[in-house]
Amino acid sequence: DLLKKVGQRIQELRISKGLTQVDLVGKTDGKIDTTNISRIESGRTNPTIYTLYRLSVALDVPLSELIPND
């Protein structure tokens, strides 16, 4: 399922950078809340492209890194 793969990728990147969900919220200037981060990472919500963009900026990776290409 695409949403689960995207969520897992975001979680992997966040953890690899030593960030908690709260830290990631801080890096988005509070534009995304922890509940939404949790739902995205678990694949329970369909994030907008703008939300994915904000997460890519916060994680300091290209947007394409968040989308699986398989």
C-alpha positions in Angstrom: 0.0 0.0 0.0 1.5 3.3 -1.1 0.4 5.3 2.0 2.1 2.8 4.3 5.3 2.8 2.2 5.4 6.6 2.2 4.8 6.7 5.9 7.5 4.1 6.6 10.0 6.1 4.5 9.2 9.3 6.4 9.6 7.4 9.7 12.9 5.8 8.6 14.3 9.2 7.5 13.2 10.8 10.8 14.7 8.1 12.9 18.0 8.1 10.9 18.3 11.8 11.6 17.7 11.2 15.4 14.5 13.1 15.4 11.3 12.4 17.4 7.9 13.2 16.0 7.9 16.3 18.3 11.3 17.4 16.8 9.9 17.0 13.3 6.9 19.1 14.2 9.3 21.8 15.4 11.2 21.7 12.1 8.0 22.3 10.2 7.4 25.4 12.4 4.3 23.8 13.9 2.6 23.6 10.5 2.0 19.9 11.0 1.0 18.5 14.4 2.3 15.3 16.0 -1.1 13.5 15.6 -0.9 14.1 11.8 2.8 12.9 11.7 1.7 9.8 13.5 -1.1 9.2 11.1 1.1 9.8 8.1 3.8 7.4 9.4 1.3 4.7 10.0 -0.3 5.1 6.6 -3.7 6.0 8.1 -4.0 9.3 6.2 -3.3 10.6 2.7 -1.0 13.7 3.1 -1.2 16.5 0.6 1.7 17.2 -1.7 2.3 20.4 0.3 2.5 18.4 3.6 5.0 16.0 1.9 7.0 19.0 0.7 7.1 20.5 4.2 8.3 17.1 5.6 11.0 16.9 2.9 12.2 20.3 3.8 12.1 19.5 7.5 14.0 16.2 6.9 16.4 18.0 4.5 15.8 15.5 1.7 14.4 15.9 -1.8 10.7 15.4 -2.1 11.4 12.4 -4.3 13.0 10.6 -1.3 9.6 10.3 0.3 8.0 8.5 -2.6 8.8 4.9 -3.3 9.7 4.2 -6.9 9.0 0.5 -7.0 
